Structures are given as structure tokens and as C-alpha cells.
């Protein structure tokens, strides 16, 4: 018995010694990691202002604006993509960052993508904005051009951050940047904000400021007057409902101002941990991610004509109900762009489970259209192109399925017919002149067409040009590895007949993954160490729990502070809002008393059938506004009536597409009105 006890005690001593050695080894690793962190921080204590000044010196070496053919842009996240407001054949891409798990690189290159040539061109100039990501830009509305504000820059290992508060104007025709210096107050530095336009105003809201120690989310509203060159920070009554602080939300233009939906922020929350020795439960505050689902309308009233100079507009936030049929579950990083009274959104990420390993996330690749007026979401799905057996017949009978996007020649003929004062019925006989570049250049190679949406992702860049949606880049994660997509796709929003791949390259390797994997393997050594490891991990997680979550990439967004805790309370007012879907506006657009499109009817056919009604509606509207229709030319009346009919066609597009699907399932390929056909021949004619 004594020997057994002795052997047991010796075995126990051995285990204790092994455990001590392992703990010493682990603490040594921690000390080394701490030292490396200090070394890194020392190495990164470089003045970012000096670094940026060096960038500015290099920039000055460019003597003039130069545009040259270029390779496909390097992969990047948090860049900005926009359709040119002056040329329907161009897209602009600016800035962004790339993080490979070890180092971050920032860009300030400006690219223009020529759609018809499938060509990227790089623009260099002496006054290009400095490298940045998380900036925002938008069209200039009545002022024209493109306006850009803010963004961020960091050291390579992201130990220190710099936020910009500079304001820029880009002339899309001359490709020239101009920094706008304003007198008086201007928005503070930030990134993650959003901008949109209304008449002669540029509207800016939200965003965040990151000091690498903490993140402050913003809820201030700024309006820039492009006529008087001044920023306004309009005062709002304290009792007025307004959006909470947030970033990464959707901010779209509206005929009366702007609309805001969703967003991301981090809010304080009280959590309970394990029981203490006294029997109670420990409590502490953490920053909890929040995906906003509220919706606001920003109404802007311009000052009266006899108002003094520099009179600011009056503004009012109005809370709307949660959009009907909104994407479920709620998701962050679901980018949205504006198109014909709708918001087109793609992708996103939802954190579905919190565990000791971190946050498990679900990524999406769904496409939605948010009808702003009716406050309702419609899912957009791909449909195979319809094979029309009558391709040899007249061109007005070709491709009835999904005629949302007329071809370029047809659109040019429509405009030519309206300018000439002729009927759209004669449009097929119109001759059009194409630019010399189109005639001389060879057609670009045909792109790969897919019948599935691009890989799930969040924070993809979206833009719409001529009813074509462009999807650029985005981010995806697997475990702790982060992948920045290096690809670009297009989707015809009228036809939805597939996804064209402009380019796609394999993502680069994640440099931080191997070390992370080896650390995870080294921590799982036997059951006896689990408790001690858990205690140590709890201490580590306690440090990380208050660390900054950055909304730009998941590896910076994920938190390692989870300890099987449950959130008890959250100090957020925005969580308490009416989540009832806005069913009051779900009624179909047929109820508005306006001419309604028919299934399989193109925009051109719709206007041919209802053009007189739209012209009468236009003239009635003008008289209500005190404008005599006689002051307009026939060409102006027809053009504006066509624009009204086109707006209605897009407003009803999702409902009509659902009817088309039902009729195709029933074997009906098209709907023809005998009254519209008149005495024309064919099997439908009475004999």
C-alpha cells in the first residue's frame, strides 16, 4: 500500500512538473507575443502625418492629368465604385485597402472602366486625394460631377489610424480632382459614413472615428450647398426622432430629400459571467455589435426665393415602419445602390452563433430590390433566357421575355424619334449615328454567363449604369481567414437572365492563418489542462472584449470575448422601434390610377400604348404647378412623358415579372391585345 501511495504521489509530482513546464512555455510565448506587440507598436509609432506628407510629395511629381491603359486593379476592400454621371459608358473606382493577415496596404489610384471596350484605364494627377479606405462619394445632383469626403488611413500593422476630413470634387469628363476649401464649420473626420444628393445639396450622415483604442460612432447630419459653397449642420429639436449613431447603412436619394435604412454599430451591453465565490454572478460591460433595422425619411425644404444669402434649408427626420419583406435574418455589409426609385442590395453577413472559438457567421449572396415609395423588398432571382422561335419576324416581336433592358440601338432610336418629333411607331425606320470609336473598335470578347449569383460576401461595391448592375469585390471569411474577392460581375436588372463575369482571379493567400492554426493546435493538449487554459483564456478574452471591432473586415470585426455569457440589458434606444412590417404600402402599384404595364411588355411598347395618357397626365401636373404646357415644345412634352412612363414601368417591374412567371408556367409566352393590333393579319384576326 505504501509503495502504491508512493508511486501515485511520484506520478502526481511528474504531472505537476510537466504542467508547470507547459505553463512556463505558454507564459514565455505570451511574453514573447507581448514583446513583439511592443516592438511592433514602437515600430509603428511613426508619425502618420509624415508618411502622408511623403505620399503628397510623390503625388506632386505628376505634372498633369494622365490617363493610360491599365491592368485590372489590385484586389481591395472598402473602396468606392460609381457610375459616371456624364458618360453612360464609364464606371469610376477609387481607393480601398488590402489586408493579408499581417499588413494592410492603402490605395489612392483612380480607375475608369470603359464598358463597351471592357478596358481599365488608370488616371494619375498631381492633386489626387491621399490613400484611404472607408470614404464615401456620390453624384453632385444639379451641380454635376462627383463629391468625395473623408476616409481613413493606418500604419501597415494597423496600430495607429488617421481619419480624413477633406472634401473633394471629381470632374468625370476631365478626370480632374479639386479639393474644396470651405469657410466656417465642416464635418469632423470620419470613415464608414454615407453620402447622397438632393437638388443642389450634398447630404452626409453618420460614420465612425477609430483611435485604435475605441470606436466612436456618429449621428450628425451635414448638408453642403453646391451653390453657396458652405456646409450646414442643421439644428434639430431635442424631441425630434432621428437615427442613432451608425455606419455602413443605406442612404439613397429621394425626390423630397433622402431615405436611410439599416446600418451597423457597437453599443454598450451588460453581461453576466460565472458565479463568484460568494454565490453571486459577476457582471461587466462589453461592446456588443448591433445591426440596425430602422428606416428614416429625411425631408428637406429649400429656403424661399427671397431668403437672405446662405440661408440653410430646413430639415426633418421622419421615422418609417420597417420595410415589408425585409431580408431575414438581418445582415450587415449588405451594400445598396440606387436605381429608378429602388434600392438594389446584394450580399451581407449575419453572426449566427457565439462560442469560445469566436463568432460563427453566415454569408449571403441574395439580390433584393427595395421599392422606396411602397417600402417593400422584392427578391430578385435569375431566370434562363427565353428562346423566342420567332426571331426572324419583325424586331418589335423579338425577345419579349424580360425586355427591361432594351439594346443600345433601340434606346438611341427612341431618343432620335422623340427629338425629331416623330412617333415611336416609326422608330424601326430611324437611322442612328454611332460614335466613331464604336465603329472602328473590335467588339470585346464575350463574357462567361452564369446562372447563379456570385459567391456569398459582404461589403461588395455596387453601381448601376444603364440598368446594368455591377458587383465589384467584397469580403468573405472561413474561420479566422479573410478573403478579399478579386472579381467583377454584371446583372441586367431588366432581364435578370444570368450573371456575366467581367473578370475573376483567385484570392491571395492569408498570411496570418498558419500561425493562428498552429496556436490553436498547441492549446489542445489533454483534459487536465483544460480548466487552467480556460482560466487563462478568460483573462485574455477579458482584454479583447473591449477591443475595437472594425466594421470593414471580419477578422477585425469578430470578437474573441465570448465566455458563454448572455446579454441582459443593452443601453440602446434604437432597439426599441416598431418592427411591424409596413403592410399599409404593400398594395400593388395598379391602385395608383396610372397606366399599368402588361406582362412581357417592353418600355417602348408600354409608351406606344399609353403615350397619350402620359402626355395628358404631364400637362395636368404642369398646370397644377402653375406652368402652362404651351410653353414647352412637343419634343419636351414627349420626352418628359416618356420618362414618367419609364418610371412607372420600373416601379411595377417586380410585380409584372411575377405575373410573367405565372403565365409562362401556364404555357403563355406573350399577351397580345387584339384591340391594339387593329386590322393586322395573323391567326388572332377574326375572319
N, C-alpha and C positions, 0 to 999 in steps of 0.2 A: 504494500500500500504506500509505504514511504517512497519507494522508487517511483511508483506511478505518479505520486504527487510531485516528486522532484522533476520527473520528465515533463510533466504537464507545465510546471512553472517555468522550466527552461524553454519549452516550446512557446509559452506565452511571452517570455522575455525576448525571444527571437523575433516574434511577430511585432512586438512593440518597437524593437530596434529597427526592423525593416520599415515600419510605419514612420518612425522618426526620420529615417534616411529619405524616405519618399517625400515627407513633408518639407524637409530641408531642401531637397531637389526642386520641389514645386515652388517653395518660397524664393529659392535662388532664381528660378525662371521669372517669378513675379518681379523680383528686384531688378533683374536684367531688363524686363519689359518696361519697368518704371524708369530705369536709367535711359533706355532708348527713347522713351517718351520725352524725358527732359532734354536729351540730346537733340531730338527732333524739334522740340519747341525752341531750343536755343538756336538751332539751325534756321528755324523759321521765324525768328524774331526780326527778320529783315523788314525794314520799313516798306510797306506795300506802296506808299506814295512814291518812293524812289523807283520801285520796279515799274510802276505805271508811267512815271516820267521818262524812263528809259524806252518804254513802248512808244510814247509820244514822239521821242526823238527819231526813232526808226520810222515812224509814220511820216515825219516831215521829209524824209528822203524821196518820197513820191512827189514829183513836181506838178502833176496834173492827174485828172481822172483818166484812167486807162482801163479798157475792157478787152479781155483776151479769152480765147477758148481755154477751157479748163477740164481737168479730170472730174469725176464725181466727187462731191465734198466728202471729207473725212467724217466718220461716224461722230455723232454728237447728241447730247440731250439738252433740254431746256433752251433750245434755240427758238427762233420765230420764223414762221412761213406765212406769206401773204400774197394774195393775187394782186397784180399791178392794177391800180385804178385808171391808168391811162392807156394800157395796151392789153387786149384780151388774149394775147399770145405769150404772156410773161408771168412768172412767179418769182418772188424775191425770198431769199433765205439769208438770215444774218445771225452771227454769234453762236453761242452754245458752249457746252463743256463736255469733256470726256473723262470719266473716272475708271481706271483699270484695276481698282482694288488697292493700289499703292499710291498712285499720283493722279492729280487732277490737272488737266490742261484746258485753257480757256481760249476761245476764238473771237476774232473780230472781222473775219472775212465776210464780204458781201457777195453772194452769188445771185445770178439771174438764170432762170431755167427757161429756154426758148421751147415752147410746147411743140410747135409744128416741126421743128428740126430735131427734137429730142437732144438738145445740146445744153451743157452747162457752161456758163461764162463767169469768170472771176473779175470783180471790179476793185481796183485799188485807187486810192486817192489820198492826198495829204491830210485830210481832216476827217477820216473815218473814226467813229466812236471807238474807244478803247475796248479791249477784250472783256466779255461779260457773258453771263447767262441769267436766266430768270427775269429778263427785261420784258417790256410789253410795247407793242406798237399797234397802230390802227390807221385806217384811211382818214384823210383830212376832211371828209364831208364836203361842204360847199367850198372850202379853201383848197381842196385838191392836195395831192401828194400823200406822204406817209409820215406820221409822227411817232417818235420813239422816246420813252422815258425810263430811266433807272436801270436796275440790274445789279449783279454782284460779281465780285472777283475774289479769289482766295489764293493763298500760298499753295504750292504743289501738294502738300500733305494736309491741307485744309485746317491748319492750326489757327490761322487768322483770316478774317474776312473784311472785305471792303465793299460798301454799298454805294452805288452811284445816285446822284440826284440831278444829273444833267438831262437836258431836253433837246431833241434833235428833229430836224425836218429833212426828209429824203425826197428829192425830185426824181420821180421814176423815169422821166424822159432823159434828163441829162446825167442821171446817176450821181448827182452831186449832193453831199451831205452839208447841212448848215446847222451849226449849234445856235440855239435860240437863247439869248440872254434876256431875261425879263426883269423889270423893276418891281419892287415890292415883294410880298411873300410868294413862296413857291413850295411845292410838295417836298417833304423831307425825303432823304434817301431811302430806298426800299427795293425789294425784289418780290416776285410772286404776285404782283398786282395785276390788274386788268384795265384796259382802256377801250373806249368806243367813241363814237361820234354822234353829234346831233346838230344839223344845220351848220352854223359857223363855230360850234363848240367842240372841244376835245374833253372827254369825261374820264377821270381817273379815280379808282376806288381801291382801298384795301392793300394787301400785301403784308410783308413782314420785314423785320430788321433782325439780323443774326449777329451776335457778338462772339460766337463760339462758346460762350458760357450760358447764354439763354437766348430765347427767341421771343420777340415781341410782335404780336400780330396787330394789324392796324385796321381802323374802321373809319378813316377820314375820307371825305369826298372833296375832290378838286375839279374845277372846270376852267379850261383855258379858252379864252376868247381869241380866235384867229384874226379878228378884225382889229381889236384894240391891243393885241399882244400883251395880255395880262392874265394872271392866274386869279381865280376866285375860290375862296374857301367858304361857301355859303353857310351862314348860321342856320341851325335847325332848332326849333323849340325842344326843350328838355323832354316834354311829354310825348313828342312825336316818335312813333315806332320807326326804327331804322335797322339795317342789317348789323349784326355783330361783327367783330373783327374776324378776318379770314383771309386766306389766299387761295389761289388755284380754283376760282369759281368761274362760272359762265357769265359773260357780260355782253349783251347784244344790243344793237341799235333798234330804235322804235320810232315811229312817226311822231310821237309826243315826248320822247326822251330816251329812256333805256330800260332794259329789264335785266335783273340779276337772279341767278339761281345757283344753289349749292355752294360748295367750297370746302376748304379743309383748314382746321386749326387745332391747337392743343390747349386744353383747359385744365384747371386745377381740379383734382378729384381726391377724396379721402378714401383710403383703402385700409382694410384690416388684415393684419398678418397673423402669425401664430400666437398661441396663448403664452402669456408671460408666467413667471413663477408664482405670482400672486393669484393666478386664476383668470385674470382679465385678458383682453386682447389688445395687442399693440396697434396703434393707428399712425398713419403718416400720410403726407400729401405727395401726390405724384402729378405729373402732367400726362393727361390722357388724350389720345388722338380723338378728334371728332369730325365726322363727315356731316356737313350741314345739308339740310334738305328743304330749307325755306326758300321762298320766292318773293321778290320785291319788284315793284314798278317805280321807276324814278321819273316823275313828271317835271318837265322844265318849261317855264314860261319866260319868253324873251321880254326884255323891258319895252315899254311903249316907245313909239317913234319920237315923241317929244321929251323923252327922259334925258337927264344930263349925261355927258360922256362918261364912259367907264361904269355905267350902272350895271350891277351884276344881275343875272337872271334870278328869278325866284324858283325854288325847287321844293319838291315834297316827295318823301318816300311813302309808298302805299303798299302794305303787305297783301300779297295774293295767296290764295289757297295753294296747297301742294299740287303740282300738276297731276292730272289723271293719268293712270297707266305708266307712272314713272318707273325707270329701271329698278328692278328688285333682285338682289339686295342693293342697298345704297353703295355707291362706289366713289372713290377718289381718283383723280387723274383721268377722268373721262372728258377729254378735250371736246370743245364745241365751237363750231364756226357758223356764221350767218349765211342763210341762203333763202331769198324770196319769202320773207316773213316767217321763216322757220329757223330753228337751231339744229344743226346736224352734229350729232355726237358719236364718238367711237371709243371703244375700249374702256379701261378703268381697272381698279383693283379694290378688293374688299378683304379686310382682315377677318378671317373666319374662326380662328382658334388661337388662344394664347396658352403657351406651355413653357416649360423650363428651357426648351430649345429656342424660344423666341416666338415670333408671330408667324403663323401659317397664313398665307394669303391666296386668294382666288383671283385669277386674272381673267379678263373678258375681251372678246372681240366682236361684240354686238354693235350694230349700227341702228341709230334711232333718229327720228325727226320729231322735234318738239314744235308743234303749232303754237305760236306765241299768243295769238288772239284767243284761241279756244283753250289754251293752257292744257294741252293734251299731248302725250307722247304716242308716237306710232312706230312700231318696229319695222325696219326695212330689211327685207330678205331678198336674196338673189334668185333670179328666175332664168331658166335656159332661154336663149334666143329663139324666137318663134320662126319656124321655117314657113315662109309665105310661098305658096305654089304659084302665085300669080305675079312673079317678079317681072315677067315680060309685058305686063299691062302698063297702063299709064302710071306716071310717077306718083300721082296722088293716091294710088291704091297700094303703094309698096310699104311694107313694114309697119302695118297698123299696130302691131303689138309693141307697147312701150314707146310711143312716139314722143316721149317727154323731151328728148334731145334731138331737134332737127339737125340735119347736117349743115356744114358751114355754107354750102352753096344756097341751100334753101333759105337760111336766115338772111344772106346777102340779097337774095331776090325779094324777100319780104320787105326789107328796108328800101330797096330800089323802087319797088312798086309804090310804097307809101310816099316816098319823096317825089315820084313822078305824078302822084295824084291818081294812079290807076287802081283798079280793083285787084284784090288778091286772087280773084279767079283767073286773072291773066298772068299770074306770076311765073308759070312754067315757060312762057314765051319771052320772059325778060332775059336780056343778056347782061352778064356781070363781068366786071374787070377785076382780075386778081392782081395783087402786088407782084412786081417782077421777081421778087425773091422766091415767091411760091412757085412761079412758073419755071424758074431756072434750076432751083434746087431739086435734088432727087428726094423721093419720098423716104422718110426714115423707116428702118426695118420694123416689121410688125411685132408687137409685143405679145408676150405669153399671156393668154387669157385663162383665168382660174374661175372655178365655180364654188369657191369658198373664200371667206374673208381672211385677211392677213392674220398671222399668229397673234394670240392674245397679248396685250401690252397695256401700259398706261403712259400718260403724258406724251402721246403721239402728237405731231404737229399737223394741223388740218388747214386746208384752204379750198375755196370753190372758185373756179374760173369757167365761165360759160357752161354752167350746170354740171361741170365735172368736178367731183371731189378728189382731192389729192391728199394722200396719207403718207407722211414722212416720219421715219424713225420711231422712237418710243423706247420704253424700258420694260424688261421682264426679269424675273428672278426665279432661281431654283436654289432653295436653301439660302445660304448666305452669299451666293454668287449673283452678281448683277450683270445683265447683258444689255448693251445698248444696240438696238437694231440699226442696221446699215442698209436700209431699203426704202423704196418708194412705190406706191400703188395709186391707181386711179379707178374710180367707180362712176359710171354715168348715172346721175341721180334720176334721170327721166326713165331710162330703160331698166336699170338695175340688172343688166344681162350678163354680169360677170365682173371680175376684178382683173385689171390689166397690170402687169408687173413692169414698172419702168426700169428698175434695177434692184438687185438683191445680192448682198455679199455676206459671207459668214461673219458673225460677230467675233471680235478679237478675244484672246484668252484673258481670263480674270486672274490677275497676279496674286491677289490676296487669298485665293481659295486653298492652295496647298498647305499653307501654314495653319489656316483655320481648321482644315481637316485633320492635320497631324495633332493639333492641340486637343481636338475632340477625342481622337483615338487614345491619346495619352492619359486622359482623365478617367477612362473606364477601366480601372484595374482592381477588380474584386469587390465583393459585397461589403467587406469590413470598412473600406474607406468611404463608402457612400455617404454616411452620416457626416463625417468630417468634411468631405468635399462639398456636401450640401451647405454646411455652415459657412464654409469659405465662399461658396458661390453666392450665398445670401448677402455676404458682406460686399462682394463685388457688384452684385446686382443693385444693392442699395446705392452704390455710387452712380451706376448707369441710369438709375430710374429718373434722375433729374437732369440727365444729359439732354442735349438738344436733338430733337427729331426734325430732320430736314425733309420738307415735302417734295424734294426733287428726285431722290432715288431711294429705293427700298432699303439698301444697306445702311443708309443714313437715316431712313425713316423708321426702320424696325427698332424696337426697344427690347433690351435683354433683362428688363427689370421684373418680369413676371415671376411670382412666387406663390402660385395658386391663390391669389388674392381676389377678392370680389369687391367691385366698386360699390360704395354705399351711397355717397352723395357726390354730385358734381356741381360746382359753382358756375352754372351756365344758365342764362335766361333763354338762349335760342333753342334749347332742347324742349322748351315748353311752347309749342306752337301748334296750330291746327293742322293735323296730319290727314284730315279728311280730304280725299281727292276732290278736285274741282269738277264735280259732276254737273254743275249748273251750266257749264260751257261745252258739254260733250255733244250737244245736239249737232247734227250734221250741217254742213255749210249750205245744203239745199234750202234751209229755212230762212236764209237771209234775203230772199226775194230777188236775187240777182240771177242772170242766166247761168245755167249749170252745165258743165261738160258732160259728154256721154262716154261710155266705155269705148276704148280703142280710138278716141278722137284726139288728133294732134292739136297743138296750139293754133296752127294755121287753119285747120278745119273748123275749130271752135270759133275763131273770129270770123271766118267766112259765113258761118251760120248765124252768128249773133252780133255781127258788127254794127248793124243799125241800132240795136238796143243799147249797146255800149256807148255809141255816139250820143244818143238821147240822154242816157244817164249822165254822161260827162257834161253836156250842155246844161242840164238841170242843176248839177252840182256847182257849175261855174256861176249860174245866176244866183244861187243861194249865197255864194261868196261875194256877190256884187260885181262879178266880171261878166261883161257881155260876150257871148260866144262869137258874135260877129267880128270881134277884134282879132280873132285867131284865123289863120289860114286853114283851108281844107286839109292840107298836109299835116298841120299841127294837131288838128282835131282827130284825124285818123290815127296819128302816131300815139297820142295820149290815150285814145280809146283802146288801141291795141295793147298798150301797157296795162290798162285796167283789166282787160280780158286775160292777159297772161298771168297777172297776179291772182286772179280768181282760179285759173287753171291749176296753178301750183298749190293754192290753198286747199283745193279738193283732191289733190293728186293721190293721197294715201287711200281715201275712201273709194275713188274711182278704180284704183288698182285692185282693191278687194273685190269689187264687182266684176272686173275683168277676169280675176282668178275663178270666181264662181261660174261665170259664163263659159270659160274655157273648159272647166271640169264637166260642164253640161254639153260640151261639144259645139259651143257657139264661138266662132272665130272672129266675128265682127257684127256690129249692129248697123244696119242701113235704114235710113228713113226714106220711105217711098215719096213722101211729100217733098223732101229735099232733092230727090233725084228728078222730079218732074216727069217729062216725057222721054227721058233717056231710055235706051234699049236695055235688054237683059232679061234674065229669067224672072226678075221680080216685077216686070211690067205686065199689067192686065192686057189681055188680047181681045 
